Amino acid sequence: MIFLIDLATQQPCRISLGTVESMDQINLNAWIDRSDTATGLVAEQQARLIHAVLGAADSKPPRSGDPMPHLWHWYAFPQNNSMAELGEDGHPKLGSFLPPLRLNRRMWAGGKLTFIAPLYVGEALSRRTVITDIKQTAGSAGEMVIIRLDHEIHGAQGLALVERQDIVYLQIPERYHPPKKTACPEAPDLHRSVRVSTPLLFRYSAITFNAHRIHYDLPYTQEVEHYPDLVVHGPLQAQLLMDLATEVRGAAPKTFAYRGVHPLFAQDALSLCAVKSSSTVWAMTANANGQHQTMQANVEWEI
C-alpha cells in the first residue's frame, strides 16, 4: 500500500497498486524505457521573438553566441506534427512515443532540472528523452496516469543539463472541481506582480509551438474542458519564477524543482513570491489574486 498526492485535491490518497486495473495496465509497462532523440537550436531570430515575449522592456535580446537564459531550451525543440496528427485538444495524438491513453486531459505537472553547462544562441543542440516511469492510480478525480520523462540536453561541449518532466493524464470531468488551495507565503522576502493577458498566452503558445487549446480557445476551454477561463501555461509560470530567481541573485541557479498545485487562469492577478531559506536556497511560488499558490519551486545555487 502506498500514498500518492491526488493532483485534483492536493490530498494524500491510499492506493494498492495491485488493485488498480484497466485495459491500459499491461500496455503501459511496455512503454517504460522507450527513448526518443531530437535535434534543435534557438537561432538569433528566434531569440528575438522569445525575448519579445519574456524579456524585460529595457533589456536587449541575446545574440548568436550569447548564453541562453535558463529554460530557453524548452523553445529549441518544437514538435513539428502535421495538422492531421493533432488531437481535439491541439496536442499531438498519443500512440507514437507516449502510450495511447484513453484519458483526455493533459497537464504538465512539474519537474526538476540540474544545469551543468551553459547553452548558447545559435548552438546546435540534441535531446535524448526516456520514459522512465508510468504510474496508474485512482483517486477522487478518477483514474490518473503519471508519466515521467527524463531528458538529457547536449550542446557543442557535451552534456549541458538533465531534466525530469512529469506529465499527468486525467479524464475531463463534467464540471470544474478546483483543487484545495494552499495559502500564499505570509511574509515573503520578495514579492512581484506580473500582468497576465491573452496576448501573452497566445505568444507563449507561439514560441513553444504549443497548440493546446486551453491557452487560447475560450469556447473550447469552457465548453469542453470545463475550466472557467483560459489556463496560464505551467511552463510559463516556471519560466517567470526562474527569471526572477536569476535576477535576484544575479546568477542562474544550479537546480530548479517545480510543481503545479492549482490552475492559474487568465482572469487571475498573478504574483511571484520568494522566501530565502539560506544563502543558496530559495522557496518560490506563483500565486493567484494574492490568495493561493498555483506553482511551487525550490531553487538552489552552488556554494
TORMI-200746 format. One line per 4 residues: number of its first residue (from 1); for each residue x, y, z of N, C-alpha, C. Coordinates in nm, 2 decimals, always signed. Layout:
BEGIN
NUM> X,Y,Z,X,Y,Z,X,Y,Z; ...;
//
This chain:
BEGIN
1> +0.08,-0.12,+0.00,+0.00,+0.00,+0.00,+0.09,+0.12,+0.00; +0.06,+0.22,-0.09,+0.14,+0.34,-0.09,+0.05,+0.46,-0.09; +0.11,+0.58,-0.06,+0.03,+0.71,-0.06,+0.08,+0.79,-0.17; -0.01,+0.85,-0.25,+0.02,+0.95,-0.35,-0.06,+1.07,-0.33;
5> -0.02,+1.18,-0.39,-0.09,+1.31,-0.38,-0.19,+1.31,-0.50; -0.32,+1.33,-0.47,-0.42,+1.35,-0.57,-0.41,+1.49,-0.62; -0.37,+1.51,-0.75,-0.35,+1.64,-0.80,-0.47,+1.73,-0.81; -0.59,+1.67,-0.81,-0.72,+1.74,-0.81,-0.75,+1.81,-0.68;
9> -0.71,+1.74,-0.57,-0.75,+1.78,-0.43,-0.63,+1.82,-0.35; -0.51,+1.78,-0.40,-0.38,+1.80,-0.32,-0.39,+1.73,-0.19; -0.47,+1.62,-0.18,-0.48,+1.54,-0.06,-0.42,+1.41,-0.08; -0.35,+1.34,+0.02,-0.30,+1.21,+0.00,-0.41,+1.11,-0.02;
13> -0.39,+1.01,-0.11,-0.49,+0.91,-0.13,-0.41,+0.77,-0.12; -0.47,+0.68,-0.05,-0.41,+0.55,-0.03,-0.45,+0.46,-0.15; -0.35,+0.39,-0.21,-0.37,+0.31,-0.33,-0.29,+0.18,-0.31; -0.36,+0.07,-0.35,-0.29,-0.05,-0.37,-0.27,-0.07,-0.51;
17> -0.14,-0.07,-0.56,-0.11,-0.08,-0.70,-0.16,-0.21,-0.76; -0.17,-0.31,-0.67,-0.21,-0.44,-0.72,-0.36,-0.45,-0.76; -0.44,-0.35,-0.71,-0.58,-0.35,-0.73,-0.62,-0.25,-0.84; -0.53,-0.17,-0.89,-0.56,-0.08,-1.00,-0.56,-0.15,-1.13;
21> -0.67,-0.17,-1.19,-0.68,-0.25,-1.31,-0.75,-0.17,-1.42; -0.70,-0.18,-1.54,-0.77,-0.12,-1.66,-0.71,-0.19,-1.78; -0.78,-0.16,-1.89,-0.73,-0.22,-2.01,-0.59,-0.17,-2.06; -0.55,-0.05,-1.99,-0.42,+0.00,-2.03,-0.30,-0.06,-1.95;
25> -0.33,-0.13,-1.84,-0.23,-0.17,-1.74,-0.11,-0.25,-1.81; -0.14,-0.35,-1.88,-0.04,-0.43,-1.94,+0.04,-0.35,-2.04; -0.03,-0.27,-2.12,+0.04,-0.20,-2.23,+0.13,-0.09,-2.17; +0.09,-0.03,-2.06,+0.17,+0.08,-2.00,+0.31,+0.04,-1.96;
29> +0.32,-0.08,-1.90,+0.46,-0.12,-1.86,+0.55,-0.14,-1.98; +0.49,-0.18,-2.09,+0.57,-0.20,-2.21,+0.63,-0.07,-2.27; +0.58,+0.04,-2.23,+0.63,+0.17,-2.28,+0.74,+0.23,-2.20; +0.77,+0.17,-2.08,+0.88,+0.22,-2.00,+1.01,+0.19,-2.07;
33> +1.10,+0.28,-2.06,+1.24,+0.27,-2.12,+1.24,+0.30,-2.27; +1.12,+0.34,-2.33,+1.13,+0.38,-2.47,+1.20,+0.52,-2.47; +1.27,+0.54,-2.58,+1.35,+0.66,-2.59,+1.33,+0.73,-2.72; +1.36,+0.86,-2.73,+1.34,+0.94,-2.85,+1.46,+1.04,-2.85;
37> +1.50,+1.07,-2.97,+1.61,+1.18,-2.98,+1.56,+1.29,-3.07; +1.61,+1.41,-3.05,+1.57,+1.52,-3.13,+1.69,+1.62,-3.14; +1.69,+1.69,-3.24,+1.79,+1.80,-3.26,+1.72,+1.93,-3.27; +1.78,+2.04,-3.22,+1.72,+2.17,-3.23,+1.82,+2.28,-3.20;
41> +1.77,+2.40,-3.19,+1.85,+2.52,-3.16,+1.76,+2.64,-3.14; +1.81,+2.74,-3.08,+1.75,+2.87,-3.07,+1.83,+2.96,-3.15; +1.79,+2.99,-3.28,+1.86,+3.08,-3.36,+1.84,+3.23,-3.32; +1.92,+3.32,-3.37,+1.92,+3.46,-3.33,+1.78,+3.52,-3.35;
45> +1.72,+3.49,-3.46,+1.58,+3.55,-3.49,+1.48,+3.49,-3.39; +1.49,+3.36,-3.36,+1.40,+3.30,-3.26,+1.43,+3.36,-3.13; +1.55,+3.39,-3.09,+1.58,+3.45,-2.96,+1.52,+3.59,-2.95; +1.51,+3.66,-3.06,+1.45,+3.79,-3.05,+1.30,+3.78,-3.03;
49> +1.24,+3.68,-3.09,+1.09,+3.66,-3.06,+1.07,+3.61,-2.92; +1.15,+3.52,-2.87,+1.13,+3.48,-2.73,+1.15,+3.59,-2.63; +1.25,+3.67,-2.66,+1.28,+3.79,-2.58,+1.16,+3.89,-2.58; +1.10,+3.90,-2.70,+0.98,+3.99,-2.71,+0.87,+3.95,-2.62;
53> +0.86,+3.82,-2.59,+0.75,+3.76,-2.51,+0.80,+3.77,-2.36; +0.92,+3.73,-2.33,+0.96,+3.71,-2.19,+1.06,+3.81,-2.14; +1.13,+3.89,-2.22,+1.23,+3.98,-2.18,+1.18,+4.10,-2.11; +1.27,+4.16,-2.03,+1.23,+4.29,-1.97,+1.24,+4.40,-2.08;
57> +1.15,+4.50,-2.06,+1.13,+4.60,-2.16,+1.26,+4.68,-2.19; +1.35,+4.70,-2.09,+1.47,+4.78,-2.11,+1.59,+4.69,-2.14; +1.57,+4.56,-2.17,+1.68,+4.48,-2.20,+1.69,+4.44,-2.35; +1.80,+4.39,-2.39,+1.82,+4.36,-2.53,+1.82,+4.20,-2.54;
61> +1.77,+4.15,-2.65,+1.77,+4.01,-2.67,+1.92,+3.95,-2.69; +1.94,+3.83,-2.65,+2.07,+3.77,-2.67,+2.09,+3.75,-2.82; +2.22,+3.76,-2.86,+2.26,+3.74,-3.00,+2.33,+3.61,-3.02; +2.35,+3.57,-3.14,+2.42,+3.45,-3.17,+2.55,+3.44,-3.09;
65> +2.57,+3.33,-3.02,+2.69,+3.31,-2.94,+2.68,+3.35,-2.80; +2.57,+3.42,-2.76,+2.55,+3.46,-2.63,+2.49,+3.35,-2.55; +2.51,+3.34,-2.42,+2.45,+3.23,-2.34,+2.29,+3.25,-2.34; +2.22,+3.14,-2.34,+2.08,+3.15,-2.33,+2.03,+3.15,-2.19;
69> +1.93,+3.23,-2.15,+1.87,+3.22,-2.02,+1.83,+3.07,-1.99; +1.83,+3.04,-1.86,+1.79,+2.91,-1.82,+1.64,+2.88,-1.86; +1.61,+2.76,-1.91,+1.48,+2.71,-1.95,+1.46,+2.75,-2.10; +1.54,+2.82,-2.16,+1.51,+2.85,-2.30,+1.53,+2.73,-2.39;
73> +1.59,+2.62,-2.34,+1.59,+2.50,-2.42,+1.45,+2.45,-2.45; +1.35,+2.49,-2.37,+1.22,+2.45,-2.40,+1.17,+2.50,-2.53; +1.23,+2.60,-2.59,+1.19,+2.66,-2.71,+1.27,+2.61,-2.83; +1.36,+2.52,-2.80,+1.46,+2.48,-2.90,+1.41,+2.35,-2.98;
77> +1.31,+2.28,-2.92,+1.27,+2.15,-2.98,+1.12,+2.15,-3.01; +1.07,+2.24,-3.09,+0.92,+2.24,-3.12,+0.88,+2.11,-3.19; +0.76,+2.06,-3.15,+0.71,+1.94,-3.22,+0.65,+1.98,-3.35; +0.69,+1.92,-3.46,+0.65,+1.96,-3.59,+0.55,+1.86,-3.65;
81> +0.45,+1.82,-3.56,+0.35,+1.73,-3.61,+0.26,+1.80,-3.71; +0.21,+1.73,-3.81,+0.12,+1.79,-3.90,-0.02,+1.81,-3.84; -0.10,+1.89,-3.90,-0.24,+1.92,-3.85,-0.32,+1.79,-3.84; -0.30,+1.69,-3.93,-0.37,+1.56,-3.92,-0.33,+1.48,-3.80;
85> -0.21,+1.51,-3.74,-0.16,+1.44,-3.63,-0.20,+1.50,-3.49; -0.27,+1.61,-3.49,-0.32,+1.67,-3.37,-0.45,+1.62,-3.33; -0.47,+1.60,-3.19,-0.60,+1.56,-3.14,-0.69,+1.68,-3.12; -0.81,+1.65,-3.07,-0.91,+1.76,-3.05,-0.86,+1.87,-2.96;
89> -0.77,+1.84,-2.86,-0.73,+1.94,-2.77,-0.61,+2.02,-2.82; -0.56,+1.99,-2.94,-0.45,+2.06,-3.00,-0.32,+1.99,-2.98; -0.31,+1.90,-2.89,-0.18,+1.82,-2.87,-0.17,+1.72,-2.97; -0.04,+1.68,-3.00,-0.02,+1.56,-3.09,-0.09,+1.44,-3.03;
93> -0.15,+1.36,-3.12,-0.22,+1.24,-3.07,-0.12,+1.14,-3.01; -0.17,+1.07,-2.91,-0.09,+0.98,-2.84,-0.08,+0.85,-2.92; +0.03,+0.77,-2.89,+0.04,+0.64,-2.95,+0.17,+0.63,-3.03; +0.24,+0.74,-3.05,+0.37,+0.73,-3.12,+0.48,+0.71,-3.02;
97> +0.52,+0.81,-2.95,+0.62,+0.79,-2.84,+0.55,+0.77,-2.71; +0.45,+0.85,-2.67,+0.38,+0.83,-2.55,+0.27,+0.73,-2.57; +0.23,+0.65,-2.47,+0.13,+0.54,-2.48,+0.00,+0.60,-2.52; -0.09,+0.52,-2.59,-0.22,+0.57,-2.64,-0.32,+0.56,-2.53;
101> -0.32,+0.65,-2.43,-0.41,+0.65,-2.32,-0.55,+0.69,-2.37; -0.65,+0.65,-2.30,-0.79,+0.69,-2.34,-0.83,+0.82,-2.26; -0.74,+0.86,-2.16,-0.77,+0.98,-2.08,-0.74,+1.10,-2.17; -0.83,+1.21,-2.15,-0.83,+1.32,-2.25,-0.79,+1.45,-2.19;
105> -0.74,+1.46,-2.06,-0.69,+1.59,-2.01,-0.54,+1.57,-1.98; -0.46,+1.66,-2.03,-0.32,+1.65,-2.02,-0.27,+1.77,-1.94; -0.18,+1.75,-1.84,-0.13,+1.86,-1.76,+0.02,+1.83,-1.74; +0.10,+1.94,-1.77,+0.25,+1.94,-1.74,+0.25,+1.97,-1.59;
109> +0.27,+1.87,-1.50,+0.25,+1.88,-1.36,+0.38,+1.94,-1.29; +0.50,+1.92,-1.34,+0.61,+1.97,-1.27,+0.74,+1.90,-1.33; +0.85,+1.93,-1.25,+0.98,+1.87,-1.30,+1.09,+1.92,-1.21; +1.21,+1.87,-1.25,+1.33,+1.92,-1.19,+1.44,+1.92,-1.29;
113> +1.53,+2.03,-1.28,+1.64,+2.05,-1.37,+1.76,+2.07,-1.30; +1.87,+2.01,-1.35,+2.01,+2.04,-1.30,+2.09,+2.09,-1.41; +2.15,+2.21,-1.40,+2.22,+2.27,-1.50,+2.37,+2.25,-1.48; +2.43,+2.20,-1.59,+2.57,+2.16,-1.58,+2.66,+2.25,-1.66;
117> +2.62,+2.30,-1.77,+2.70,+2.39,-1.86,+2.60,+2.48,-1.93; +2.65,+2.60,-1.97,+2.56,+2.69,-2.05,+2.53,+2.64,-2.19; +2.42,+2.69,-2.24,+2.38,+2.67,-2.38,+2.38,+2.81,-2.44; +2.40,+2.81,-2.57,+2.42,+2.94,-2.64,+2.32,+2.95,-2.76;
121> +2.29,+3.08,-2.78,+2.21,+3.11,-2.90,+2.28,+3.07,-3.03; +2.21,+3.00,-3.12,+2.27,+2.95,-3.24,+2.34,+2.82,-3.23; +2.35,+2.77,-3.11,+2.43,+2.64,-3.09,+2.34,+2.52,-3.13; +2.40,+2.43,-3.20,+2.32,+2.30,-3.23,+2.31,+2.22,-3.10;
125> +2.19,+2.18,-3.07,+2.15,+2.11,-2.95,+2.10,+1.97,-2.99; +2.11,+1.88,-2.90,+2.05,+1.75,-2.91,+1.98,+1.71,-2.78; +1.87,+1.63,-2.79,+1.80,+1.59,-2.67,+1.77,+1.44,-2.68; +1.80,+1.37,-2.57,+1.75,+1.23,-2.56,+1.65,+1.22,-2.45;
129> +1.54,+1.16,-2.48,+1.43,+1.15,-2.39,+1.39,+1.01,-2.36; +1.38,+0.97,-2.24,+1.34,+0.83,-2.20,+1.22,+0.83,-2.11; +1.13,+0.75,-2.14,+1.01,+0.72,-2.05,+1.07,+0.64,-1.93; +1.08,+0.70,-1.81,+1.14,+0.62,-1.70,+1.04,+0.57,-1.60;
133> +0.92,+0.61,-1.61,+0.82,+0.56,-1.51,+0.68,+0.59,-1.56; +0.59,+0.50,-1.53,+0.45,+0.53,-1.56,+0.37,+0.47,-1.44; +0.29,+0.56,-1.38,+0.21,+0.52,-1.26,+0.06,+0.54,-1.30; -0.01,+0.44,-1.27,-0.16,+0.44,-1.29,-0.22,+0.43,-1.15;
137> -0.30,+0.53,-1.12,-0.36,+0.54,-0.99,-0.51,+0.57,-1.00; -0.58,+0.57,-0.89,-0.72,+0.61,-0.88,-0.74,+0.70,-0.76; -0.81,+0.81,-0.77,-0.83,+0.90,-0.66,-0.97,+0.96,-0.67; -0.99,+1.07,-0.60,-1.12,+1.14,-0.60,-1.14,+1.20,-0.74;
141> -1.04,+1.23,-0.82,-1.06,+1.28,-0.95,-1.07,+1.17,-1.06; -1.07,+1.05,-1.01,-1.09,+0.94,-1.11,-0.95,+0.88,-1.14; -0.95,+0.81,-1.25,-0.83,+0.74,-1.30,-0.72,+0.85,-1.34; -0.60,+0.82,-1.30,-0.49,+0.92,-1.33,-0.37,+0.84,-1.37;
145> -0.30,+0.89,-1.48,-0.18,+0.82,-1.52,-0.07,+0.93,-1.52; +0.04,+0.90,-1.45,+0.15,+0.99,-1.44,+0.27,+0.94,-1.51; +0.32,+1.01,-1.61,+0.43,+0.97,-1.69,+0.55,+1.05,-1.66; +0.66,+0.99,-1.63,+0.79,+1.06,-1.60,+0.88,+1.05,-1.72;
149> +0.93,+1.16,-1.77,+1.02,+1.17,-1.88,+1.15,+1.22,-1.83; +1.26,+1.16,-1.86,+1.40,+1.21,-1.83,+1.46,+1.26,-1.96; +1.51,+1.38,-1.96,+1.57,+1.44,-2.08,+1.72,+1.47,-2.05; +1.80,+1.45,-2.15,+1.94,+1.50,-2.14,+1.96,+1.59,-2.26;
153> +2.01,+1.71,-2.23,+2.03,+1.81,-2.34,+2.18,+1.83,-2.35; +2.23,+1.81,-2.48,+2.37,+1.83,-2.51,+2.39,+1.95,-2.60; +2.50,+2.02,-2.57,+2.54,+2.13,-2.66,+2.67,+2.09,-2.73; +2.74,+2.18,-2.79,+2.86,+2.15,-2.86,+2.97,+2.09,-2.77;
157> +2.97,+2.13,-2.64,+3.07,+2.09,-2.55,+3.03,+1.96,-2.47; +2.91,+1.91,-2.50,+2.87,+1.79,-2.43,+2.74,+1.81,-2.34; +2.72,+1.73,-2.24,+2.60,+1.73,-2.16,+2.59,+1.87,-2.09; +2.48,+1.94,-2.11,+2.46,+2.07,-2.05,+2.35,+2.07,-1.94;
161> +2.25,+1.99,-1.95,+2.16,+1.98,-1.84,+2.08,+1.85,-1.84; +2.03,+1.81,-1.73,+1.94,+1.69,-1.72,+1.81,+1.74,-1.66; +1.70,+1.68,-1.70,+1.57,+1.73,-1.67,+1.47,+1.61,-1.65; +1.39,+1.62,-1.54,+1.28,+1.53,-1.52,+1.15,+1.61,-1.55;
165> +1.06,+1.55,-1.62,+0.94,+1.61,-1.65,+0.82,+1.52,-1.62; +0.73,+1.56,-1.54,+0.61,+1.48,-1.50,+0.49,+1.53,-1.58; +0.42,+1.44,-1.65,+0.30,+1.47,-1.72,+0.19,+1.39,-1.66; +0.07,+1.45,-1.64,-0.04,+1.38,-1.58,-0.15,+1.38,-1.68;
169> -0.22,+1.26,-1.69,-0.34,+1.25,-1.77,-0.46,+1.21,-1.68; -0.57,+1.28,-1.71,-0.69,+1.26,-1.64,-0.81,+1.25,-1.74; -0.92,+1.21,-1.69,-1.04,+1.22,-1.77,-1.11,+1.36,-1.75; -1.15,+1.43,-1.85,-1.21,+1.56,-1.83,-1.34,+1.54,-1.75;
173> -1.36,+1.61,-1.64,-1.48,+1.60,-1.56,-1.60,+1.67,-1.63; -1.72,+1.64,-1.57,-1.84,+1.70,-1.63,-1.85,+1.85,-1.58; -1.78,+1.88,-1.48,-1.77,+2.02,-1.44,-1.64,+2.05,-1.36; -1.60,+2.17,-1.35,-1.47,+2.20,-1.29,-1.48,+2.19,-1.14;
177> -1.38,+2.11,-1.09,-1.37,+2.09,-0.94,-1.23,+2.15,-0.90; -1.23,+2.27,-0.85,-1.10,+2.33,-0.81,-1.03,+2.25,-0.70; -0.90,+2.23,-0.71,-0.82,+2.17,-0.61,-0.82,+2.25,-0.48; -0.78,+2.18,-0.37,-0.77,+2.25,-0.24,-0.67,+2.36,-0.26;
181> -0.69,+2.48,-0.20,-0.60,+2.59,-0.21,-0.50,+2.59,-0.10; -0.37,+2.63,-0.14,-0.26,+2.65,-0.05,-0.24,+2.80,-0.03; -0.24,+2.85,+0.09,-0.22,+2.99,+0.11,-0.09,+3.04,+0.06; -0.08,+3.17,+0.02,+0.04,+3.23,-0.02,+0.14,+3.25,+0.10;
185> +0.27,+3.26,+0.08,+0.36,+3.29,+0.19,+0.32,+3.42,+0.26; +0.32,+3.41,+0.39,+0.28,+3.52,+0.47,+0.37,+3.64,+0.47; +0.50,+3.62,+0.48,+0.60,+3.73,+0.48,+0.71,+3.70,+0.39; +0.69,+3.71,+0.26,+0.80,+3.68,+0.16,+0.91,+3.78,+0.16;
189> +1.03,+3.74,+0.13,+1.14,+3.83,+0.12,+1.13,+3.91,-0.01; +1.05,+3.86,-0.10,+1.04,+3.93,-0.23,+0.90,+3.90,-0.29; +0.84,+4.01,-0.34,+0.71,+4.00,-0.40,+0.70,+4.08,-0.53; +0.65,+4.02,-0.63,+0.64,+4.09,-0.76,+0.51,+4.06,-0.83;
193> +0.44,+4.16,-0.89,+0.32,+4.13,-0.97,+0.36,+4.12,-1.11; +0.29,+4.04,-1.18,+0.31,+4.01,-1.33,+0.18,+4.02,-1.40; +0.17,+4.10,-1.50,+0.05,+4.11,-1.58,+0.03,+4.00,-1.67; -0.08,+3.93,-1.66,-0.12,+3.82,-1.75,-0.22,+3.87,-1.85;
197> -0.21,+3.84,-1.97,-0.30,+3.88,-2.07,-0.32,+3.77,-2.18; -0.43,+3.78,-2.25,-0.45,+3.68,-2.36,-0.34,+3.69,-2.47; -0.29,+3.81,-2.50,-0.18,+3.82,-2.60,-0.05,+3.74,-2.54; -0.03,+3.75,-2.41,+0.08,+3.68,-2.35,+0.07,+3.53,-2.37;
201> -0.05,+3.48,-2.34,-0.08,+3.34,-2.35,-0.06,+3.29,-2.50; -0.11,+3.37,-2.59,-0.10,+3.34,-2.73,+0.04,+3.34,-2.78; +0.12,+3.44,-2.74,+0.26,+3.45,-2.78,+0.34,+3.34,-2.72; +0.31,+3.30,-2.59,+0.39,+3.19,-2.53,+0.36,+3.06,-2.60;
205> +0.23,+3.04,-2.64,+0.20,+2.92,-2.72,+0.27,+2.92,-2.85; +0.29,+3.04,-2.91,+0.36,+3.05,-3.03,+0.51,+3.02,-3.02; +0.58,+3.07,-2.92,+0.72,+3.04,-2.91,+0.75,+2.89,-2.88; +0.65,+2.83,-2.82,+0.67,+2.68,-2.79,+0.60,+2.59,-2.89;
209> +0.54,+2.66,-2.99,+0.46,+2.58,-3.10,+0.37,+2.48,-3.03; +0.30,+2.53,-2.93,+0.21,+2.45,-2.85,+0.06,+2.49,-2.88; -0.01,+2.40,-2.94,-0.15,+2.43,-2.99,-0.25,+2.38,-2.89; -0.21,+2.35,-2.76,-0.31,+2.31,-2.66,-0.42,+2.42,-2.65;
213> -0.54,+2.39,-2.68,-0.65,+2.49,-2.69,-0.69,+2.56,-2.56; -0.65,+2.50,-2.45,-0.69,+2.56,-2.32,-0.62,+2.70,-2.30; -0.52,+2.73,-2.38,-0.45,+2.85,-2.36,-0.49,+2.97,-2.45; -0.58,+2.94,-2.55,-0.61,+3.05,-2.64,-0.76,+3.04,-2.69;
217> -0.82,+2.92,-2.68,-0.96,+2.90,-2.73,-1.06,+2.89,-2.62; -1.12,+3.01,-2.59,-1.20,+3.02,-2.47,-1.33,+2.93,-2.48; -1.40,+2.93,-2.60,-1.52,+2.84,-2.60,-1.48,+2.69,-2.58; -1.37,+2.64,-2.64,-1.32,+2.51,-2.61,-1.29,+2.49,-2.46;
221> -1.22,+2.58,-2.41,-1.18,+2.57,-2.27,-1.30,+2.56,-2.17; -1.40,+2.64,-2.20,-1.51,+2.64,-2.11,-1.61,+2.53,-2.14; -1.64,+2.50,-2.27,-1.74,+2.41,-2.30,-1.70,+2.26,-2.31; -1.57,+2.24,-2.34,-1.52,+2.10,-2.35,-1.44,+2.06,-2.22;
225> -1.34,+2.14,-2.18,-1.26,+2.11,-2.07,-1.32,+2.16,-1.94; -1.42,+2.25,-1.94,-1.49,+2.30,-1.83,-1.41,+2.38,-1.73; -1.31,+2.44,-1.78,-1.23,+2.54,-1.70,-1.31,+2.67,-1.70; -1.30,+2.76,-1.60,-1.37,+2.88,-1.60,-1.31,+2.99,-1.70;
229> -1.19,+2.98,-1.73,-1.12,+3.08,-1.82,-1.00,+3.01,-1.88; -0.94,+3.08,-1.97,-0.81,+3.04,-2.03,-0.71,+3.00,-1.93; -0.64,+2.90,-1.95,-0.54,+2.85,-1.85,-0.40,+2.90,-1.88; -0.33,+2.95,-1.78,-0.20,+3.00,-1.80,-0.10,+2.88,-1.80;
233> -0.01,+2.87,-1.89,+0.08,+2.76,-1.91,+0.16,+2.74,-1.78; +0.17,+2.61,-1.74,+0.26,+2.58,-1.63,+0.41,+2.62,-1.66; +0.46,+2.58,-1.78,+0.60,+2.62,-1.81,+0.62,+2.78,-1.81; +0.52,+2.85,-1.85,+0.53,+3.00,-1.84,+0.55,+3.04,-1.70;
237> +0.47,+2.99,-1.61,+0.49,+3.02,-1.47,+0.63,+2.98,-1.42; +0.67,+2.87,-1.46,+0.81,+2.82,-1.42,+0.91,+2.91,-1.47; +0.90,+2.96,-1.60,+0.99,+3.05,-1.66,+1.00,+3.18,-1.58; +0.88,+3.23,-1.55,+0.88,+3.36,-1.47,+0.95,+3.35,-1.34;
241> +0.93,+3.23,-1.27,+1.00,+3.21,-1.14,+1.15,+3.20,-1.16; +1.19,+3.13,-1.27,+1.33,+3.11,-1.30,+1.39,+3.25,-1.33; +1.33,+3.33,-1.41,+1.38,+3.46,-1.44,+1.40,+3.55,-1.32; +1.30,+3.54,-1.23,+1.31,+3.62,-1.11,+1.42,+3.58,-1.02;
245> +1.44,+3.44,-1.01,+1.54,+3.39,-0.93,+1.68,+3.43,-0.98; +1.70,+3.43,-1.11,+1.82,+3.47,-1.17,+1.85,+3.62,-1.15; +1.74,+3.70,-1.16,+1.76,+3.84,-1.14,+1.80,+3.87,-0.99; +1.73,+3.81,-0.90,+1.76,+3.83,-0.76,+1.90,+3.80,-0.72;
249> +1.95,+3.69,-0.76,+2.09,+3.65,-0.72,+2.19,+3.70,-0.82; +2.15,+3.75,-0.94,+2.25,+3.80,-1.04,+2.32,+3.68,-1.10; +2.27,+3.56,-1.08,+2.33,+3.44,-1.14,+2.22,+3.33,-1.15; +2.23,+3.25,-1.26,+2.13,+3.14,-1.27,+2.16,+3.03,-1.17;
253> +2.05,+2.97,-1.13,+2.07,+2.86,-1.02,+2.13,+2.73,-1.08; +2.17,+2.64,-0.99,+2.22,+2.51,-1.03,+2.11,+2.41,-1.05; +2.01,+2.42,-0.96,+1.90,+2.33,-0.97,+1.77,+2.40,-0.95; +1.66,+2.35,-1.02,+1.53,+2.42,-1.02,+1.43,+2.31,-1.02;
257> +1.35,+2.29,-0.91,+1.25,+2.19,-0.90,+1.11,+2.27,-0.88; +1.01,+2.23,-0.95,+0.88,+2.30,-0.95,+0.77,+2.20,-0.97; +0.65,+2.24,-0.92,+0.53,+2.16,-0.94,+0.41,+2.25,-0.94; +0.31,+2.22,-1.02,+0.19,+2.30,-1.02,+0.10,+2.24,-0.91;
261> +0.03,+2.34,-0.84,-0.06,+2.29,-0.73,-0.20,+2.34,-0.75; -0.22,+2.43,-0.85,-0.36,+2.48,-0.87,-0.35,+2.55,-1.01; -0.46,+2.54,-1.09,-0.46,+2.61,-1.22,-0.46,+2.76,-1.20; -0.39,+2.83,-1.28,-0.39,+2.97,-1.29,-0.46,+3.01,-1.42;
265> -0.56,+3.11,-1.40,-0.64,+3.15,-1.52,-0.61,+3.29,-1.56; -0.64,+3.32,-1.69,-0.61,+3.45,-1.74,-0.68,+3.56,-1.67; -0.79,+3.54,-1.60,-0.86,+3.64,-1.52,-0.79,+3.67,-1.39; -0.70,+3.58,-1.35,-0.63,+3.59,-1.22,-0.52,+3.70,-1.22;
269> -0.50,+3.76,-1.10,-0.39,+3.85,-1.09,-0.27,+3.77,-1.04; -0.16,+3.76,-1.12,-0.05,+3.68,-1.09,+0.05,+3.76,-1.01; +0.11,+3.69,-0.90,+0.22,+3.75,-0.83,+0.32,+3.64,-0.80; +0.44,+3.68,-0.79,+0.55,+3.59,-0.76,+0.61,+3.62,-0.63;
273> +0.64,+3.52,-0.54,+0.69,+3.54,-0.41,+0.82,+3.45,-0.39; +0.91,+3.50,-0.31,+1.03,+3.43,-0.28,+1.06,+3.44,-0.13; +1.09,+3.32,-0.07,+1.13,+3.32,+0.07,+1.27,+3.26,+0.07; +1.36,+3.34,+0.13,+1.50,+3.29,+0.14,+1.52,+3.19,+0.25;
277> +1.55,+3.07,+0.22,+1.57,+2.96,+0.32,+1.72,+2.96,+0.37; +1.81,+2.99,+0.28,+1.95,+3.00,+0.32,+2.02,+3.09,+0.22; +2.15,+3.10,+0.23,+2.23,+3.18,+0.13,+2.22,+3.13,-0.01; +2.19,+3.00,-0.02,+2.19,+2.94,-0.16,+2.06,+2.87,-0.19;
281> +1.96,+2.88,-0.11,+1.83,+2.81,-0.13,+1.72,+2.91,-0.11; +1.63,+2.92,-0.21,+1.51,+3.00,-0.20,+1.39,+2.91,-0.24; +1.28,+2.94,-0.17,+1.15,+2.87,-0.20,+1.07,+2.98,-0.27; +1.01,+2.95,-0.38,+0.94,+3.05,-0.46,+0.80,+3.00,-0.50;
285> +0.71,+3.09,-0.52,+0.57,+3.05,-0.55,+0.52,+3.15,-0.65; +0.43,+3.10,-0.74,+0.34,+3.18,-0.82,+0.21,+3.17,-0.75; +0.13,+3.29,-0.75,+0.01,+3.30,-0.67,-0.10,+3.36,-0.75; -0.22,+3.33,-0.72,-0.34,+3.39,-0.79,-0.41,+3.48,-0.69;
289> -0.43,+3.61,-0.74,-0.51,+3.70,-0.67,-0.47,+3.73,-0.52; -0.34,+3.70,-0.49,-0.29,+3.72,-0.36,-0.35,+3.63,-0.26; -0.42,+3.52,-0.30,-0.49,+3.43,-0.21,-0.44,+3.29,-0.20; -0.39,+3.24,-0.31,-0.34,+3.10,-0.30,-0.23,+3.07,-0.41;
293> -0.16,+2.97,-0.38,-0.04,+2.93,-0.47,-0.09,+2.86,-0.59; -0.03,+2.88,-0.70,-0.05,+2.80,-0.82,+0.07,+2.71,-0.86; +0.19,+2.76,-0.83,+0.31,+2.68,-0.85,+0.41,+2.70,-0.74; +0.48,+2.59,-0.71,+0.58,+2.60,-0.61,+0.72,+2.56,-0.67;
297> +0.82,+2.63,-0.63,+0.95,+2.60,-0.68,+1.06,+2.61,-0.57; +1.15,+2.51,-0.57,+1.27,+2.52,-0.49,+1.39,+2.55,-0.58; +1.47,+2.65,-0.55,+1.58,+2.70,-0.63,+1.71,+2.69,-0.55; +1.81,+2.63,-0.61,+1.94,+2.63,-0.54,+2.05,+2.67,-0.62;
301> +2.15,+2.75,-0.56,+2.27,+2.79,-0.63,+2.39,+2.71,-0.57; +2.50,+2.71,-0.64,+2.62,+2.65,-0.59,+2.68,+2.74,-0.48; +2.74,+2.67,-0.39,+2.80,+2.75,-0.28,+2.93,+2.82,-0.33;
//
